[in-house]
Amino acid sequence: MASILLKSLGNNPSNIRNGWRRRQTLASIRRSTQSYQSPEILRAQWPKANFDSAKMTEFLDHDNHEMRAAFRKLTLDPLFTPRYNVPLSEERELALRRLQAVCDARMISVLDFNTNPWRIFAAHELSAIVDASMATKMTVQFNLFGGTVLKLGTQRHHDQLLTGIDSLDDIGCFGLTELGYGNNAVEMETTATYDESTDELIIHSPSTVSQKYWITNGAIHAQHCVVFAQLIVDGISHGIHGILVRIRDKHLSSVPGVTVHDMGYKMALNGVDNAKLIFNNVRVPKVNLLNKYSDITADGKFTSIIKGNRARFLTVADQLLSGRICIASMAVGCTKAALAIAFRYSATRLAVGSSGRSDTPILKYELQQRALIPLLATTVAMNIGVDYVKDRYAASTQSDHSEIVTMCCAIKPLVSWHGEEVATICRERCGGQGYLSVNRFGTFVGLTHASMTAEGDNSVLMQKVAKERLSVFEPATQSNPPTSDINSMDYLHYVLMQREDAAFIELGEALQRAGTDGIFDAWMYELSDEVQQAARCYGERLISEAYLQR
């Protein structure tokens, strides 16, 4: 046999070696082919869920089920297919076209705030899954701009703009943040000075740090801006008020006196056209003042049903509350999408098994399960927490408004921080494939990072949470646990209540020791960790409470 083989190879040793290598390669291919199974086959091998997945979807969707189904069907259109490596101008126009398609399908209306606010939040959650830039433009158009016109304006403003807001014929932006006044917006420098001789308001940016900053929709698409400014009548400042200012004409050219600086490329969400806006003595009619709570009379006198400049600011900035729920909803959407991608990949990515062959999905590894499953469980809890805050917001009255404020200030940080953690860990556990843009994790990281500072810096919001909770704090009355079973939700909730009590007692005692003269230094320079921990304890207990109620 050997002689026949040698003869066939021409007695050439190199041919013998090459023939051996070919046989080894063929054997390797056969083994690889035998171990390969299609993703569909691999997924089919996993145990079936021990719950009704349709009911679970309904549970997590919470509301507006028909609208959500229609929205998901809409996003199957090729228009919503993710695109990468496109010019900045094209990415921005694509985000606008997608938002236009959502508006044309009547998936959202600014009037939903009056009739069905859950629908607005649902639109944000689903939009974030397919295009975070579109979702960001949506939240400014319908919540910050549209919601402010709806809630602070009166019939004259509604007749002028609400229909165009829904159709995108009137795109707007929200001019609150200034370069020098982010978290301390009540001290902003932009002025709106009443000129009695012409019955006009003069909008002016008096310094470099007074320019409106990070204004979404402002660089390209917005025609209108709700400019927040110090309202000055008869030489007296009456605090922050919102004024409608036209920043572009119908041909989208900037109007005289308005300077627009395009902020350009960002680390993510480049479909959003952010701008810096500067106003140089821009005159607008007095009727452009959003006058639900404050007005200037026919004889040039300032009137208001709200006493005090700070109280007026809190009222005019109230749209930030629903904005925080919108952002939390967006974070929930991209968090669930990231987990879905990671689990589907992990269930089909084959790696080494006990036989030494690549025949085992990595989701079977404890390493992968320990990384992903706790994130899944926490995401379900966060989803329930956001739903609870939505419900409380929708049913809020003046008597519980301050409590709703605290909830909104807590839920956005917790959900957006969690979303960033999920996107990062899912990217890592999907290896090199997770690093590809097409697999979306980079987009989700970008959205959650934007969520951490939009509508209030997360950590600063948590300071507000701790402050507000401390002012009404009373320890939980339950002294003994209902059970000591660590598998009991009641017991775990009891533990969270006790942890919250301990955190606020420790913080309160530390502030008492600081005294009145030292309280600012203690809060800002010495007790930051305690402040953040107390606020987080409140937020996590709130989510646990929502879970028990569902």
C-alpha positions as CSV (number, residue, x, y, z in Angstrom):
1,M,0.0,0.0,0.0
2,A,2.8,2.3,0.9
3,S,4.5,1.6,-2.4
4,I,1.4,2.5,-4.3
5,L,1.0,5.7,-2.4
6,L,4.6,6.6,-3.0
7,K,4.3,5.8,-6.6
8,S,1.2,8.0,-7.0
9,L,3.0,10.9,-5.3
10,G,6.0,10.4,-7.6
11,N,8.3,9.4,-4.7
12,N,8.5,13.2,-3.9
13,P,8.6,13.8,-0.1
14,S,7.1,17.3,-0.4
15,N,4.1,15.8,-2.2
16,I,3.7,13.4,0.7
17,R,3.8,16.2,3.2
18,N,1.3,18.3,1.2
19,G,-1.0,15.3,0.8
20,W,-1.0,14.8,4.6
21,R,-1.8,18.5,5.1
22,R,-4.7,18.2,2.7
23,R,-6.2,15.3,4.5
24,Q,-5.9,17.1,7.9
25,T,-7.6,20.1,6.4
26,L,-10.4,18.0,5.1
27,A,-10.9,16.3,8.4
28,S,-10.9,19.7,10.2
29,I,-13.6,21.0,7.7
30,R,-15.7,17.9,8.3
31,R,-15.4,18.3,12.1
32,S,-16.3,22.1,11.8
33,T,-19.3,21.2,9.5
34,Q,-20.5,18.6,12.0
35,S,-20.3,21.1,14.9
36,Y,-22.0,24.0,13.0
37,Q,-25.7,24.5,13.5
38,S,-27.8,27.3,12.2
39,P,-28.9,30.0,14.7
40,E,-32.5,28.9,14.2
41,I,-31.6,25.3,15.2
42,L,-29.6,26.5,18.2
43,R,-32.4,28.7,19.5
44,A,-34.9,25.9,19.1
45,Q,-32.8,23.7,21.4
46,W,-33.1,26.1,24.3
47,P,-35.8,25.3,26.9
48,K,-39.1,27.0,26.3
49,A,-40.1,29.8,28.6
50,N,-42.2,28.8,31.6
51,F,-44.4,31.9,31.1
52,D,-46.5,33.3,28.4
53,S,-44.1,35.6,26.4
54,A,-47.0,37.5,24.9
55,K,-48.4,38.3,28.3
56,M,-44.9,39.3,29.5
57,T,-44.6,41.7,26.5
58,E,-48.0,43.1,27.5
59,F,-46.9,43.5,31.1
60,L,-43.7,45.3,30.2
61,D,-45.3,47.5,27.6
62,H,-47.8,48.6,30.3
63,D,-50.0,50.8,28.1
64,N,-51.1,51.7,24.6
65,H,-50.7,48.2,23.3
66,E,-52.3,48.8,19.9
67,M,-50.2,52.0,19.3
68,R,-47.1,50.1,20.3
69,A,-47.8,47.3,17.8
70,A,-48.5,49.8,15.1
71,F,-45.3,51.7,15.9
72,R,-43.2,48.5,15.7
73,K,-44.8,47.7,12.4
74,L,-43.9,51.2,11.1
75,T,-40.3,50.7,12.0
76,L,-40.0,47.7,9.7
77,D,-40.0,50.2,6.8
78,P,-36.5,50.4,5.2
79,L,-36.4,54.0,6.1
80,F,-35.7,52.9,9.7
81,T,-32.9,50.5,8.8
82,P,-29.7,51.8,10.6
83,R,-27.1,53.4,8.5
84,Y,-23.5,54.1,9.3
85,N,-20.6,56.1,7.9
86,V,-22.8,58.7,6.4
87,P,-22.1,62.5,6.2
88,L,-23.3,64.6,9.1
89,S,-25.8,66.5,6.9
90,E,-27.3,63.2,5.7
91,E,-27.5,61.8,9.2
92,R,-29.4,64.8,10.4
93,E,-31.8,64.7,7.5
94,L,-32.4,61.0,8.0
95,A,-33.3,61.6,11.7
96,L,-35.8,64.3,10.6
97,R,-37.3,62.1,7.8
98,R,-37.8,59.3,10.3
99,L,-39.5,61.6,12.8
100,Q,-41.6,62.9,9.9
101,A,-42.8,59.4,9.2
102,V,-43.7,58.9,12.9
103,C,-45.7,62.1,12.8
104,D,-47.4,61.3,9.5
105,A,-48.5,58.0,11.0
106,R,-49.9,60.0,14.0
107,M,-48.0,58.0,16.5
108,I,-47.6,61.1,18.8
109,S,-49.3,64.4,19.4
110,V,-48.5,67.2,21.8
111,L,-52.2,67.0,22.9
112,D,-51.5,63.6,24.3
113,F,-50.3,65.4,27.4
114,N,-53.9,66.3,28.0
115,T,-55.5,63.0,27.1
116,N,-52.9,60.2,27.2
117,P,-49.4,61.1,28.4
118,W,-48.4,57.4,28.4
119,R,-48.6,57.5,24.6
120,I,-45.9,60.2,24.5
121,F,-43.7,58.1,26.7
122,A,-44.3,55.0,24.7
123,A,-43.3,56.8,21.5
124,H,-40.0,57.8,23.1
125,E,-39.2,54.3,24.3
126,L,-39.8,52.7,20.9
127,S,-38.1,55.5,19.0
128,A,-34.9,55.1,21.0
129,I,-34.6,51.5,19.9
130,V,-34.4,52.4,16.2
131,D,-32.8,55.8,16.2
132,A,-31.7,57.7,19.3
133,S,-31.2,60.9,17.3
134,M,-34.8,60.8,16.1
135,A,-36.0,60.1,19.7
136,T,-34.0,63.1,20.9
137,K,-35.4,65.4,18.3
138,M,-38.8,64.0,19.2
139,T,-38.4,64.8,22.9
140,V,-37.6,68.4,22.2
141,Q,-40.3,68.9,19.6
142,F,-43.1,67.4,21.5
143,N,-42.1,67.6,25.2
144,L,-39.8,70.6,25.7
145,F,-41.0,72.9,22.9
146,G,-44.5,71.6,22.3
147,G,-45.3,70.8,25.9
148,T,-44.2,74.2,27.0
149,V,-46.3,76.0,24.4
150,L,-49.3,73.8,25.5
151,K,-48.9,74.3,29.2
152,L,-47.5,77.8,29.5
153,G,-49.2,79.3,26.5
154,T,-52.8,80.4,26.0
155,Q,-55.3,80.1,23.2
156,R,-53.4,82.6,21.0
157,H,-50.3,80.4,21.1
158,H,-52.2,77.1,20.7
159,D,-54.0,78.4,17.6
160,Q,-50.7,79.5,16.1
161,L,-48.6,76.4,16.8
162,L,-50.1,73.2,18.1
163,T,-51.2,71.8,14.7
164,G,-47.8,72.6,13.2
165,I,-46.0,71.0,16.1
166,D,-47.8,67.7,15.5
167,S,-47.2,67.8,11.7
168,L,-43.6,69.2,11.9
169,D,-44.6,72.2,9.9
170,D,-43.5,74.2,12.9
171,I,-40.3,72.8,14.4
172,G,-39.1,74.3,17.6
173,C,-36.4,74.2,20.2
174,F,-36.1,74.9,23.9
175,G,-33.8,77.7,25.0
176,L,-33.2,77.2,28.7
177,T,-29.6,76.2,29.2
178,E,-26.9,78.9,28.9
179,L,-23.2,78.4,28.6
180,G,-22.6,79.8,32.0
181,Y,-25.8,78.6,33.6
182,G,-26.6,74.9,33.4
183,N,-27.6,73.6,36.8
184,N,-28.2,77.2,38.1
185,A,-30.5,78.3,35.3
186,V,-32.5,80.6,37.6
187,E,-29.5,83.0,37.5
188,M,-29.4,83.1,33.6
189,E,-28.4,86.4,32.0
190,T,-30.6,86.5,28.8
191,T,-33.0,89.3,29.1
192,A,-36.5,90.1,27.7
193,T,-37.1,93.8,28.3
194,Y,-40.5,95.3,27.7
195,D,-40.5,98.3,25.4
196,E,-43.8,100.1,26.2
197,S,-43.4,102.5,23.3
198,T,-43.6,99.7,20.7
199,D,-45.4,97.1,22.8
200,E,-42.5,94.7,22.2
201,L,-40.1,92.5,24.1
202,I,-36.4,92.9,23.3
203,I,-34.5,89.6,23.6
204,H,-30.8,90.0,24.3
205,S,-27.8,87.9,25.2
206,P,-25.6,90.4,27.2
207,S,-22.4,88.2,27.5
208,T,-20.6,85.2,26.1
209,V,-21.8,83.0,28.9
210,S,-25.4,84.0,28.2
211,Q,-25.6,82.3,24.8
212,K,-28.1,79.5,24.7
213,Y,-26.2,76.2,24.7
214,W,-26.8,72.6,23.5
215,I,-30.1,73.7,21.8
216,T,-31.4,70.6,20.1
217,N,-33.0,71.3,16.6
218,G,-31.4,74.7,16.7
219,A,-28.6,74.2,14.3
220,I,-30.6,73.3,11.2
221,H,-34.3,72.6,11.5
222,A,-36.0,74.8,14.1
223,Q,-38.0,77.8,13.1
224,H,-39.1,78.8,16.6
225,C,-37.5,78.8,20.0
226,V,-39.0,79.1,23.5
227,V,-36.4,81.5,24.9
228,F,-36.2,81.6,28.7
229,A,-35.1,85.0,29.9
230,Q,-35.2,87.5,32.8
231,L,-38.4,89.4,32.1
232,I,-37.8,93.1,32.8
233,V,-40.8,95.5,33.0
234,D,-40.3,99.1,34.2
235,G,-36.7,98.4,35.0
236,I,-37.6,95.5,37.4
237,S,-36.7,91.9,36.8
238,H,-39.7,89.6,37.4
239,G,-37.8,86.3,37.0
240,I,-37.6,83.7,34.3
241,H,-40.3,83.6,31.7
242,G,-40.7,81.8,28.3
243,I,-41.1,83.9,25.2
244,L,-41.7,82.6,21.6
245,V,-38.9,83.9,19.3
246,R,-38.7,83.2,15.6
247,I,-35.1,82.2,14.8
248,R,-35.6,81.2,11.1
249,D,-38.0,82.3,8.4
250,K,-40.1,79.9,6.3
251,H,-37.1,79.3,4.1
252,L,-35.0,78.3,7.2
253,S,-32.7,81.3,6.9
254,S,-31.7,82.9,10.3
255,V,-33.7,86.1,11.1
256,P,-31.8,89.3,11.8
257,G,-30.3,89.6,15.2
258,V,-30.1,85.8,15.8
259,T,-26.7,84.1,15.5
260,V,-26.7,80.4,15.2
261,H,-23.5,78.4,15.8
262,D,-23.6,74.7,14.7
263,M,-22.0,72.6,17.5
264,G,-21.0,70.0,14.9
265,Y,-19.9,66.4,15.6
266,K,-20.4,64.7,19.0
267,M,-19.4,61.4,20.4
268,A,-22.8,60.0,19.4
269,L,-26.3,61.0,18.3
270,N,-25.0,63.0,15.4
271,G,-28.4,63.1,13.8
272,V,-29.3,65.7,16.4
273,D,-28.5,69.3,15.2
274,N,-27.3,71.1,18.4
275,A,-26.6,74.8,18.4
276,K,-25.5,77.8,20.3
277,L,-27.9,80.7,20.0
278,I,-27.1,84.3,20.5
279,F,-29.7,87.1,20.5
280,N,-28.8,90.7,19.7
281,N,-31.7,92.9,20.7
282,V,-34.2,90.8,18.8
283,R,-37.7,92.4,19.0
284,V,-40.9,90.2,19.2
285,P,-44.5,91.2,19.9
286,K,-45.6,91.3,23.5
287,V,-48.1,88.6,22.7
288,N,-45.2,86.2,22.3
289,L,-44.9,86.0,26.1
290,L,-46.3,82.6,27.2
291,N,-48.8,84.1,29.5
292,K,-50.7,81.4,31.3
293,Y,-49.4,82.5,34.7
294,S,-47.8,86.0,34.1
295,D,-48.6,88.8,31.6
296,I,-48.1,92.4,30.8
297,T,-51.3,94.4,30.7
298,A,-52.4,96.8,28.1
299,D,-51.1,99.7,30.1
300,G,-47.7,98.0,30.5
301,K,-47.9,96.6,34.0
302,F,-46.6,93.2,35.0
303,T,-49.1,90.8,36.6
304,S,-48.7,87.2,37.9
305,I,-50.7,84.7,39.8
306,I,-47.4,83.2,41.1
307,K,-45.6,85.1,43.8
308,G,-41.8,85.2,43.8
309,N,-39.2,84.9,41.1
310,R,-38.0,81.4,42.1
311,A,-41.5,80.0,42.2
312,R,-42.1,81.4,38.7
313,F,-38.9,79.7,37.5
314,L,-40.0,76.4,38.9
315,T,-43.3,76.8,37.2
316,V,-42.0,77.7,33.7
317,A,-39.4,74.9,33.9
318,D,-42.0,72.3,34.9
319,Q,-41.8,70.6,31.5
320,L,-38.5,69.2,32.6
321,L,-40.4,66.8,34.8
322,S,-42.1,65.0,31.9
323,G,-38.9,65.4,30.0
324,R,-37.1,63.2,32.6
325,I,-39.8,60.5,32.1
326,C,-39.3,60.8,28.4
327,I,-35.6,60.3,28.8
328,A,-36.0,57.4,31.2
329,S,-38.4,55.8,28.7
330,M,-35.8,56.2,26.0
331,A,-33.2,54.6,28.3
332,V,-35.5,51.7,29.0
333,G,-36.0,51.1,25.3
334,C,-32.3,51.0,24.4
335,T,-31.6,48.9,27.5
336,K,-34.1,46.2,26.5
337,A,-32.8,46.3,22.9
338,A,-29.2,45.8,24.1
339,L,-30.1,42.8,26.2
340,A,-32.1,41.3,23.4
341,I,-29.2,41.6,21.0
342,A,-26.7,40.2,23.6
343,F,-29.0,37.2,24.6
344,R,-29.7,36.3,21.0
345,Y,-26.0,36.4,20.1
346,S,-25.0,34.5,23.2
347,A,-27.6,31.7,22.4
348,T,-26.0,31.1,19.0
349,R,-22.3,31.9,19.3
350,L,-20.6,28.6,19.6
351,A,-17.4,28.1,21.6
352,V,-15.5,25.2,23.2
353,G,-17.5,22.5,24.9
354,S,-16.6,19.5,27.0
355,S,-15.6,17.6,23.9
356,G,-13.1,20.2,22.9
357,R,-15.1,21.1,19.8
358,S,-16.8,24.5,19.2
359,D,-20.3,23.1,19.8
360,T,-21.5,25.0,22.9
361,P,-23.4,28.3,22.9
362,I,-21.7,30.8,25.2
363,L,-25.0,31.5,26.9
364,K,-24.6,28.1,28.6
365,Y,-21.4,29.3,30.4
366,E,-21.9,30.5,33.9
367,L,-19.6,33.5,33.0
368,Q,-22.1,34.7,30.4
369,Q,-25.2,34.0,32.6
370,R,-23.8,35.8,35.6
371,A,-23.0,38.8,33.4
372,L,-26.3,39.1,31.6
373,I,-29.1,37.6,33.7
374,P,-28.8,40.0,36.7
375,L,-28.9,42.9,34.2
376,L,-32.1,41.4,32.7
377,A,-33.7,41.1,36.2
378,T,-32.7,44.7,37.1
379,T,-34.0,46.0,33.7
380,V,-37.4,44.4,34.4
381,A,-37.5,46.2,37.8
382,M,-36.4,49.5,36.2
383,N,-39.1,49.1,33.6
384,I,-41.7,48.6,36.4
385,G,-40.3,51.6,38.2
386,V,-40.6,53.9,35.2
387,D,-44.2,52.7,34.6
388,Y,-45.1,53.6,38.2
389,V,-43.7,57.1,37.8
390,K,-45.6,57.5,34.5
391,D,-48.8,56.5,36.3
392,R,-48.2,58.9,39.2
393,Y,-47.3,61.7,36.8
394,A,-50.5,61.2,34.8
395,A,-52.6,61.2,37.9
396,S,-50.8,64.0,39.7
397,T,-52.5,66.8,41.5
398,Q,-51.3,69.9,43.2
399,S,-51.2,68.0,46.5
400,D,-48.7,65.4,45.4
401,H,-46.7,67.5,42.9
402,S,-43.6,67.8,45.0
403,E,-43.5,64.1,45.5
404,I,-43.8,63.6,41.7
405,V,-40.9,66.0,41.2
406,T,-38.7,63.9,43.5
407,M,-39.7,60.7,41.7
408,C,-38.9,62.1,38.3
409,C,-35.5,63.4,39.6
410,A,-34.7,59.9,40.9
411,I,-35.9,57.6,38.1
412,K,-34.0,59.3,35.2
413,P,-30.6,58.9,36.9
414,L,-31.1,55.3,38.0
415,V,-32.4,54.2,34.6
416,S,-29.8,56.0,32.5
417,W,-26.9,54.8,34.7
418,H,-28.3,51.3,34.5
419,G,-28.7,51.6,30.7
420,E,-25.0,52.6,30.3
421,E,-23.9,49.7,32.4
422,V,-26.1,47.3,30.4
423,A,-24.8,48.6,27.0
424,T,-21.2,48.4,28.2
425,I,-21.4,44.9,29.6
426,C,-23.4,43.5,26.7
427,R,-20.8,45.0,24.3
428,E,-18.0,43.3,26.3
429,R,-19.8,39.9,26.6
430,C,-20.4,39.9,22.8
431,G,-16.7,40.2,22.2
432,G,-15.4,41.7,18.9
433,Q,-18.8,41.4,17.3
434,G,-20.2,43.8,19.9
435,Y,-17.6,46.4,18.8
436,L,-19.1,46.6,15.4
437,S,-21.4,49.6,14.8
438,V,-24.0,47.5,13.1
439,N,-24.6,45.6,16.4
440,R,-25.8,48.9,18.0
441,F,-24.1,48.9,21.4
442,G,-22.2,52.0,20.6
443,T,-25.4,53.8,19.8
444,F,-26.9,52.7,23.1
445,V,-23.8,53.8,25.0
446,G,-24.1,57.2,23.3
447,L,-27.8,57.6,24.1
448,T,-27.4,56.7,27.8
449,H,-24.5,59.1,28.2
450,A,-26.6,61.8,26.7
451,S,-29.3,60.8,29.1
452,M,-27.0,61.3,32.1
453,T,-26.8,65.1,31.6
454,A,-29.9,65.9,29.5
455,E,-32.8,67.4,31.5
456,G,-30.4,67.7,34.5
457,D,-27.1,66.2,35.5
458,N,-27.8,62.8,37.1
459,S,-25.7,63.4,40.2
460,V,-27.0,66.9,40.7
461,L,-30.6,65.6,40.4
462,M,-29.8,63.0,43.1
463,Q,-28.7,65.9,45.3
464,K,-32.1,67.4,44.9
465,V,-33.7,64.0,45.6
466,A,-31.7,63.7,48.9
467,K,-32.6,67.3,49.9
468,E,-36.3,66.9,49.2
469,R,-36.5,63.5,50.9
470,L,-34.6,64.7,53.9
471,S,-37.0,67.6,54.4
472,V,-40.0,65.2,54.8
473,F,-38.1,62.2,56.1
474,E,-39.7,59.9,58.7
475,P,-38.2,56.5,59.5
476,A,-40.2,53.5,58.4
477,T,-42.6,52.4,61.2
478,Q,-42.2,48.7,60.5
479,S,-39.7,47.5,63.2
480,N,-39.7,43.8,62.5
481,P,-39.5,42.1,59.2
482,P,-42.5,40.2,58.0
483,T,-40.3,37.2,57.4
484,S,-36.6,36.3,57.3
485,D,-36.8,34.4,54.0
486,I,-34.3,36.0,51.6
487,N,-36.4,34.7,48.7
488,S,-39.4,36.7,49.9
489,M,-40.1,40.0,48.1
490,D,-41.6,41.4,51.2
491,Y,-38.5,40.7,53.2
492,L,-36.2,42.2,50.5
493,H,-38.4,45.3,50.4
494,Y,-38.1,45.5,54.2
495,V,-34.3,45.4,53.9
496,L,-34.4,48.3,51.3
497,M,-36.6,50.3,53.6
498,Q,-34.3,49.8,56.5
499,R,-31.3,50.7,54.3
500,E,-33.0,53.9,53.2
501,D,-33.8,54.8,56.8
502,A,-30.2,54.2,57.9
503,A,-28.8,56.3,55.0
504,F,-31.0,59.3,55.7
505,I,-30.5,59.1,59.5
506,E,-26.7,59.1,58.9
507,L,-26.9,62.1,56.5
508,G,-29.3,64.0,58.8
509,E,-27.1,63.6,61.8
510,A,-24.0,64.7,59.9
511,L,-25.7,67.8,58.8
512,Q,-26.9,68.6,62.3
513,R,-23.3,68.3,63.5
514,A,-22.3,70.8,60.8
515,G,-24.8,73.4,62.0
516,T,-26.4,76.2,60.1
517,D,-23.2,78.0,59.3
518,G,-21.5,74.8,58.0
519,I,-24.3,73.1,56.2
520,F,-23.3,74.3,52.7
521,D,-19.7,73.2,53.1
522,A,-20.8,69.9,54.6
523,W,-23.3,69.2,51.7
524,M,-21.1,70.3,48.9
525,Y,-17.6,69.5,50.1
526,E,-17.8,66.8,52.7
527,L,-20.9,64.6,52.4
528,S,-21.2,64.0,48.7
529,D,-21.0,60.2,49.0
530,E,-23.6,60.2,51.8
531,V,-25.9,62.4,49.7
532,Q,-25.7,60.3,46.6
533,Q,-26.1,57.0,48.6
534,A,-29.2,58.3,50.4
535,A,-30.8,59.4,47.1
536,R,-30.0,56.0,45.5
537,C,-31.5,54.2,48.5
538,Y,-34.7,56.1,48.0
539,G,-34.9,55.4,44.3
540,E,-34.3,51.7,44.6
541,R,-36.8,51.4,47.4
542,L,-39.3,53.3,45.2
543,I,-38.7,50.8,42.4
544,S,-39.2,47.9,44.8
545,E,-42.4,49.4,46.0
546,A,-43.6,49.7,42.5
547,Y,-42.7,46.1,41.8
548,L,-44.8,44.9,44.8
549,Q,-47.8,46.9,43.6
550,R,-47.7,45.3,40.1
